[in-house]
Amino acid sequence: MAAQKGKDLLIKLDAAGTDTFVTVAGLRARSIAFNARSVDVTNAESSGQWRELLAGAGVRTASVSGRGIFKDSTSDANVRTVFFDAAIRNWQIVIPDFGTVAGAFQITALEYGGEHDGEVTFDMALESAGALVFTAA
């Protein structure tokens, strides 16, 4: 995979629950992390006392974070509403030349900031809240 522009990694929200996803912000920095906890099933009969793991039994999670400026006042209002309602909504994370991760997420952090001579910025963190679907690019 060749290098891609960071600006092409998009975070989209289905605010109305109609499977219509819109980009919510002009993100300047963003990341996505996937994790899978293991389930240790090692016992006295484990070969050579090596640890054994149970395949497919751990909890899988995804975390998304972003920093930037909102695209418009509607995007800002949608994200604020989802946060203050503690709602779980469907989101899409579009990773250029890789694919799209889609599913339910909850906003776990939302911060606003800004310099006196600049624009208002935000930081947002999302945590997966159900099964995710990956679609290759």
Residue frames as a rotation matrix with the C-alpha (Angstrom) as fourth column:
MET 1
0.588 0.809 0.000 0.00
0.809 -0.588 0.000 0.00
0.000 0.000 -1.000 0.00
ALA 2
-0.323 -0.678 0.660 1.47
0.655 -0.664 -0.361 3.32
0.683 0.316 0.659 -1.06
ALA 3
-0.844 -0.033 -0.535 1.37
0.452 -0.581 -0.677 6.38
-0.288 -0.813 0.505 1.18
GLN 4
-0.006 0.898 0.441 -2.00
0.861 -0.220 0.459 8.12
0.509 0.382 -0.771 1.45
LYS 5
-0.559 -0.068 0.827 -3.03
-0.149 -0.972 -0.181 11.61
0.816 -0.224 0.533 2.48
GLY 6
-0.916 0.177 -0.361 -4.18
0.397 0.258 -0.881 11.79
-0.063 -0.950 -0.307 6.09
LYS 7
-0.689 0.678 -0.257 -7.02
-0.588 -0.730 -0.348 14.08
-0.423 -0.089 0.902 5.06
ASP 8
-0.410 0.531 -0.742 -8.57
-0.667 0.381 0.640 11.20
0.622 0.757 0.198 3.12
LEU 9
-0.776 0.226 -0.588 -9.34
0.515 0.766 -0.385 9.23
0.364 -0.601 -0.711 6.30
LEU 10
-0.515 0.688 0.510 -12.95
-0.449 -0.724 0.523 10.24
0.730 0.040 0.682 6.96
ILE 11
-0.902 0.397 -0.170 -15.33
0.360 0.473 -0.804 9.84
-0.238 -0.787 -0.570 9.88
LYS 12
-0.676 0.732 0.083 -18.99
-0.325 -0.398 0.858 9.83
0.661 0.553 0.507 8.86
LEU 13
-0.880 0.439 0.181 -22.15
-0.118 0.167 -0.979 9.81
-0.460 -0.883 -0.095 11.00
ASP 14
-0.555 0.831 0.020 -25.65
0.377 0.230 0.897 8.47
0.741 0.506 -0.442 10.35
ALA 15
-0.973 0.071 0.220 -27.32
-0.217 -0.605 -0.766 11.04
0.078 -0.793 0.604 12.61
ALA 16
-0.259 0.966 0.007 -30.89
-0.965 -0.260 0.031 10.25
0.032 0.002 0.999 11.62
GLY 17
-0.418 0.051 0.907 -30.63
-0.317 0.927 -0.198 6.46
-0.851 -0.371 -0.372 11.56
THR 18
0.659 0.719 -0.221 -31.53
-0.395 0.081 -0.915 6.31
-0.639 0.691 0.338 7.87
ASP 19
0.332 -0.670 0.664 -28.29
0.683 0.657 0.321 4.77
-0.651 0.347 0.675 6.55
THR 20
0.754 -0.181 0.632 -27.34
0.375 -0.671 -0.639 8.17
0.540 0.719 -0.438 5.14
PHE 21
0.360 -0.734 -0.576 -23.79
0.851 0.004 0.526 8.93
-0.384 -0.679 0.626 6.24
VAL 22
0.846 -0.139 0.514 -22.33
0.152 -0.862 -0.483 12.43
0.511 0.487 -0.709 6.13
THR 23
-0.194 -0.965 -0.176 -18.80
0.730 -0.022 -0.683 13.56
0.655 -0.261 0.709 6.89
VAL 24
0.675 0.579 -0.458 -19.00
0.724 -0.398 0.563 15.46
0.144 -0.712 -0.688 10.16
ALA 25
0.769 -0.435 -0.468 -15.76
-0.019 -0.747 0.665 17.37
-0.639 -0.502 -0.583 10.23
GLY 26
0.690 -0.718 -0.094 -12.58
-0.252 -0.116 -0.961 18.52
0.679 0.687 -0.261 8.60
LEU 27
0.953 -0.302 -0.032 -10.26
0.166 0.430 0.887 16.37
-0.254 -0.851 0.460 10.66
ARG 28
0.571 -0.819 -0.060 -6.63
-0.749 -0.490 -0.447 17.39
0.336 0.300 -0.893 11.00
ALA 29
-0.688 -0.725 0.035 -5.55
-0.674 0.621 -0.399 14.37
0.267 -0.299 -0.916 13.02
ARG 30
0.470 0.860 0.200 -7.27
-0.881 0.445 0.158 11.05
0.047 -0.251 0.967 13.48
SER 31
-0.728 -0.669 -0.149 -6.60
-0.657 0.743 -0.127 7.45
0.195 0.006 -0.981 14.38
ILE 32
0.559 0.824 -0.094 -8.34
-0.758 0.553 0.346 4.11
0.337 -0.122 0.934 14.65
ALA 33
-0.626 -0.748 0.221 -7.22
-0.767 0.541 -0.345 1.21
0.138 -0.386 -0.912 16.82
PHE 34
0.460 0.705 -0.539 -8.50
-0.538 0.705 0.462 -2.37
0.706 0.078 0.704 16.88
ASN 35
-0.535 -0.596 0.599 -8.02
-0.839 0.292 -0.460 -4.57
0.099 -0.749 -0.656 19.92
ALA 36
0.418 0.614 -0.670 -8.83
-0.378 0.788 0.486 -8.18
0.826 0.050 0.561 20.80
ARG 37
0.035 -0.345 0.938 -8.51
-0.992 0.102 0.075 -9.52
-0.121 -0.933 -0.339 24.33
SER 38
-0.418 -0.247 -0.874 -7.36
-0.433 0.900 -0.047 -13.07
0.798 0.359 -0.484 24.67
VAL 39
0.644 0.585 0.493 -8.93
-0.748 0.345 0.567 -15.80
0.162 -0.734 0.659 26.81
ASP 40
-0.446 -0.895 -0.020 -6.32
-0.828 0.420 -0.370 -17.89
0.340 -0.149 -0.929 28.59
VAL 41
0.717 0.696 -0.039 -7.30
-0.649 0.687 0.328 -21.58
0.255 -0.210 0.944 28.86
THR 42
-0.264 -0.902 -0.342 -3.93
-0.524 0.431 -0.734 -22.88
0.810 -0.015 -0.587 30.04
ASN 43
0.778 0.496 0.385 -4.21
-0.600 0.407 0.688 -25.80
0.185 -0.767 0.615 32.44
ALA 44
0.285 -0.694 0.661 -2.07
-0.624 0.389 0.677 -28.44
-0.727 -0.606 -0.322 34.14
GLU 45
0.297 -0.123 0.947 -2.15
0.473 0.881 -0.034 -30.59
-0.830 0.457 0.320 30.99
SER 46
0.925 -0.005 -0.380 -1.06
-0.293 -0.645 -0.706 -27.83
-0.242 0.765 -0.598 28.61
SER 47
0.762 -0.639 0.106 1.84
0.583 0.605 -0.543 -29.01
0.283 0.475 0.833 26.47
GLY 48
-0.207 -0.977 0.054 5.10
0.792 -0.199 -0.577 -27.97
0.575 -0.077 0.815 28.14
GLN 49
-0.001 0.347 -0.938 3.11
0.862 -0.474 -0.177 -25.59
-0.506 -0.809 -0.299 30.35
TRP 50
-0.938 -0.231 0.260 2.87
0.342 -0.748 0.569 -23.18
0.063 0.623 0.780 27.43
ARG 51
-0.537 0.767 -0.350 -0.01
-0.295 -0.560 -0.774 -20.76
-0.790 -0.313 0.527 27.51
GLU 52
-0.717 0.446 0.536 -3.05
0.697 0.462 0.548 -21.77
-0.003 0.766 -0.642 25.47
LEU 53
-0.785 0.486 -0.384 -5.59
-0.407 -0.872 -0.272 -19.29
-0.467 -0.057 0.882 24.12
LEU 54
-0.204 0.822 0.532 -9.19
0.583 0.539 -0.608 -19.95
-0.786 0.186 -0.589 23.16
ALA 55
-0.925 -0.201 0.323 -9.69
0.379 -0.409 0.830 -18.88
-0.034 0.890 0.455 19.53
GLY 56
-0.536 0.719 0.443 -12.48
0.209 -0.396 0.894 -16.42
0.818 0.571 0.062 18.83
ALA 57
0.127 0.642 -0.756 -13.48
0.894 0.256 0.368 -16.01
0.430 -0.723 -0.541 22.48
GLY 58
-0.606 -0.468 -0.643 -12.02
0.739 -0.631 -0.236 -12.62
-0.296 -0.618 0.728 23.40
VAL 59
0.516 0.745 -0.423 -13.73
0.557 -0.667 -0.496 -9.25
-0.651 0.020 -0.759 23.38
ARG 60
-0.380 -0.592 0.710 -12.95
0.922 -0.305 0.239 -7.19
0.075 0.746 0.662 20.30
THR 61
0.456 0.477 -0.751 -13.08
0.545 -0.817 -0.188 -3.40
-0.704 -0.323 -0.633 20.38
ALA 62
-0.089 -0.476 0.875 -12.36
0.898 -0.418 -0.136 -0.46
0.430 0.774 0.465 18.13
SER 63
0.252 0.078 -0.965 -11.44
0.622 -0.776 0.099 3.05
-0.741 -0.625 -0.244 19.22
VAL 64
0.099 -0.160 0.982 -11.51
0.882 -0.442 -0.161 6.08
0.460 0.883 0.097 16.96
SER 65
0.209 -0.022 -0.978 -10.24
0.628 -0.764 0.151 9.55
-0.750 -0.645 -0.145 17.79
GLY 66
0.063 -0.157 0.986 -10.11
0.919 -0.376 -0.119 12.73
0.389 0.913 0.120 15.80
ARG 67
-0.098 -0.145 -0.985 -9.15
0.547 -0.834 0.068 16.37
-0.831 -0.532 0.161 16.07
GLY 68
-0.673 -0.172 0.719 -10.18
0.728 -0.327 0.603 19.14
0.131 0.929 0.345 13.74
ILE 69
-0.824 0.482 -0.299 -12.88
-0.389 -0.864 -0.320 21.61
-0.413 -0.147 0.899 12.84
PHE 70
-0.149 0.854 0.498 -16.53
0.377 0.515 -0.770 20.90
-0.914 0.073 -0.399 12.17
LYS 71
-0.646 -0.055 0.761 -17.62
0.761 0.015 0.648 21.02
-0.047 0.998 0.032 8.55
ASP 72
-0.495 0.565 0.660 -20.63
-0.052 -0.777 0.627 23.18
0.867 0.276 0.414 9.37
SER 73
-0.595 0.298 0.746 -23.04
-0.796 -0.344 -0.498 24.07
0.108 -0.890 0.442 12.17
THR 74
0.525 0.811 -0.258 -25.28
-0.779 0.580 0.240 21.09
0.344 0.075 0.936 11.33
SER 75
0.206 -0.551 -0.809 -22.41
0.108 0.834 -0.540 18.64
0.973 0.024 0.232 11.82
ASP 76
-0.796 -0.491 0.355 -21.51
-0.231 -0.295 -0.927 20.30
0.560 -0.820 0.121 15.11
ALA 77
-0.191 0.824 0.534 -25.13
-0.980 -0.186 -0.063 20.11
0.048 -0.536 0.843 16.30
ASN 78
0.601 0.413 -0.684 -25.47
-0.470 0.875 0.115 16.45
0.646 0.253 0.720 15.27
VAL 79
-0.207 -0.771 -0.603 -22.33
0.234 0.559 -0.795 15.41
0.950 -0.306 0.064 17.15
ARG 80
-0.808 -0.056 0.587 -23.28
-0.487 -0.499 -0.717 17.45
0.333 -0.865 0.376 20.23
THR 81
0.186 0.969 0.161 -26.76
-0.960 0.145 0.239 15.91
0.209 -0.199 0.957 20.28
VAL 82
0.506 -0.062 -0.860 -25.39
-0.096 0.987 -0.128 12.37
0.857 0.147 0.494 19.97
PHE 83
-0.573 -0.801 -0.176 -22.91
0.145 0.112 -0.983 13.07
0.807 -0.589 0.052 22.78
PHE 84
-0.760 0.259 0.596 -25.32
-0.632 -0.511 -0.583 14.71
0.153 -0.820 0.552 25.24
ASP 85
0.408 0.908 -0.095 -27.96
-0.876 0.418 0.239 12.04
0.257 -0.015 0.966 24.58
ALA 86
-0.325 -0.638 0.699 -25.28
-0.706 0.655 0.270 9.37
-0.630 -0.405 -0.663 25.27
ALA 87
0.701 0.705 -0.106 -26.64
-0.549 0.439 -0.711 7.82
-0.454 0.557 0.695 22.08
ILE 88
-0.353 -0.702 0.618 -25.16
0.081 0.636 0.768 4.99
-0.932 0.321 -0.168 20.12
ARG 89
0.613 0.499 -0.612 -25.22
-0.517 -0.332 -0.789 5.71
-0.597 0.800 0.054 16.39
ASN 90
0.618 -0.405 0.674 -23.88
0.683 0.702 -0.204 4.10
-0.390 0.586 0.710 13.25
TRP 91
0.479 -0.601 -0.639 -20.64
-0.522 -0.781 0.343 5.56
-0.706 0.169 -0.688 11.97
GLN 92
0.896 -0.357 0.266 -18.34
0.435 0.579 -0.689 4.86
0.092 0.733 0.674 9.04
ILE 93
0.383 -0.866 -0.320 -14.59
-0.301 -0.445 0.844 5.21
-0.873 -0.227 -0.431 9.12
VAL 94
0.995 -0.025 0.092 -13.24
0.095 0.251 -0.963 5.40
0.001 0.968 0.253 5.58
ILE 95
0.288 -0.957 0.017 -9.57
-0.080 -0.007 0.997 4.40
-0.954 -0.289 -0.079 5.34
PRO 96
0.536 -0.019 -0.844 -8.12
-0.797 -0.341 -0.499 5.30
-0.278 0.940 -0.198 1.92
ASP 97
0.007 -0.499 -0.867 -6.99
-0.807 0.509 -0.299 2.37
0.591 0.701 -0.399 -0.26
PHE 98
-0.941 -0.296 0.166 -7.86
-0.332 0.703 -0.629 -0.01
0.070 -0.647 -0.759 2.60
GLY 99
-0.516 0.826 -0.226 -11.61
0.576 0.531 0.622 -0.02
0.634 0.191 -0.749 3.16
THR 100
-0.252 0.564 0.786 -14.48
-0.586 -0.735 0.340 1.11
0.770 -0.375 0.516 5.34
VAL 101
-0.853 0.089 -0.513 -15.24
0.455 0.609 -0.650 0.09
0.255 -0.788 -0.560 8.91
ALA 102
-0.419 0.795 0.438 -18.90
-0.491 -0.604 0.628 0.57
0.764 0.048 0.643 9.80
GLY 103
-0.228 0.441 -0.868 -20.99
0.671 0.717 0.188 -0.03
0.706 -0.539 -0.459 12.86
ALA 104
0.766 0.634 0.111 -22.30
0.298 -0.503 0.811 1.30
0.570 -0.588 -0.574 16.13
PHE 105
-0.460 -0.877 -0.135 -20.12
0.634 -0.219 -0.742 3.64
0.621 -0.427 0.657 18.18
GLN 106
0.731 0.572 -0.372 -20.63
0.673 -0.518 0.528 5.87
0.109 -0.637 -0.764 21.19
ILE 107
0.216 -0.638 0.739 -18.90
-0.030 -0.761 -0.648 9.22
0.976 0.118 -0.184 21.64
THR 108
0.482 -0.101 -0.870 -16.89
0.818 0.409 0.405 8.85
0.315 -0.907 0.280 24.86
ALA 109
-0.166 -0.515 -0.841 -15.14
0.670 -0.684 0.287 12.23
-0.723 -0.516 0.459 24.80
LEU 110
0.354 0.255 0.899 -15.88
0.828 -0.532 -0.175 15.57
0.434 0.807 -0.400 23.18
GLU 111
0.030 -0.459 -0.888 -13.67
0.723 -0.604 0.336 18.59
-0.690 -0.652 0.313 23.80
TYR 112
0.758 0.197 0.622 -13.74
0.577 -0.647 -0.498 22.08
0.305 0.737 -0.604 22.32
GLY 113
0.124 -0.749 -0.651 -10.89
0.669 -0.421 0.612 24.54
-0.733 -0.512 0.449 22.17
GLY 114
0.590 0.018 0.807 -9.49
0.732 -0.433 -0.525 27.45
0.340 0.901 -0.269 20.24
GLU 115
-0.532 -0.792 -0.300 -7.03
0.833 -0.553 -0.020 30.29
-0.150 -0.260 0.954 20.15
HIS 116
-0.005 0.550 -0.835 -8.20
0.344 -0.783 -0.518 33.89
-0.939 -0.289 -0.186 20.43
ASP 117
-0.117 -0.101 -0.988 -7.14
-0.737 -0.657 0.155 34.53
-0.665 0.747 0.002 16.83
GLY 118
-0.923 -0.222 -0.314 -8.21
-0.377 0.683 0.625 31.21
0.076 0.696 -0.714 15.30
GLU 119
-0.125 0.911 -0.392 -11.10
-0.588 0.250 0.769 28.86
0.799 0.327 0.505 14.72
VAL 120
0.234 0.300 0.925 -12.86
-0.912 0.397 0.102 26.63
-0.337 -0.867 0.366 17.26
THR 121
-0.444 -0.418 -0.792 -11.45
-0.631 0.774 -0.055 23.11
0.636 0.476 -0.608 17.22
PHE 122
0.579 0.624 0.525 -12.66
-0.815 0.443 0.373 19.87
0.000 -0.644 0.765 18.73
ASP 123
-0.759 -0.629 -0.167 -11.31
-0.610 0.777 -0.153 16.53
0.226 -0.015 -0.974 19.90
MET 124
0.363 0.924 0.116 -13.59
-0.930 0.354 0.096 13.50
0.048 -0.143 0.989 19.81
ALA 125
-0.830 -0.549 0.103 -13.24
-0.554 0.832 -0.035 9.85
-0.066 -0.086 -0.994 20.85
LEU 126
0.294 0.900 -0.323 -15.51
-0.911 0.366 0.191 7.00
0.290 0.238 0.927 19.79
GLU 127
-0.702 -0.414 0.579 -15.73
-0.572 0.813 -0.112 3.47
-0.424 -0.410 -0.807 21.20
SER 128
-0.683 0.443 -0.581 -17.33
-0.316 0.538 0.782 0.56
0.659 0.717 -0.227 19.37
ALA 129
-0.508 0.618 0.600 -20.71
-0.764 -0.003 -0.645 -0.51
-0.397 -0.786 0.474 20.74
GLY 130
0.594 0.679 0.431 -21.45
-0.362 0.704 -0.611 -3.63
-0.718 0.207 0.664 18.71
ALA 131
0.207 -0.483 0.851 -20.32
0.673 0.702 0.235 -5.74
-0.711 0.524 0.470 15.80
LEU 132
0.084 -0.278 -0.957 -18.36
-0.528 -0.827 0.193 -3.91
-0.845 0.489 -0.216 13.11
VAL 133
0.732 0.153 0.664 -18.31
0.463 0.604 -0.649 -4.66
-0.501 0.782 0.371 9.40
PHE 134
-0.190 -0.841 -0.507 -15.23
-0.201 -0.472 0.858 -4.19
-0.961 0.265 -0.079 7.25
THR 135
0.844 0.386 0.373 -15.61
0.312 0.213 -0.926 -3.63
-0.437 0.897 0.059 3.52
ALA 136
-0.149 -0.980 0.132 -12.38
0.669 -0.002 0.743 -3.70
-0.728 0.199 0.656 1.49
ALA 137
0.056 0.070 -0.996 -11.66
-0.423 -0.902 -0.087 -0.80
-0.904 0.426 -0.021 -0.88
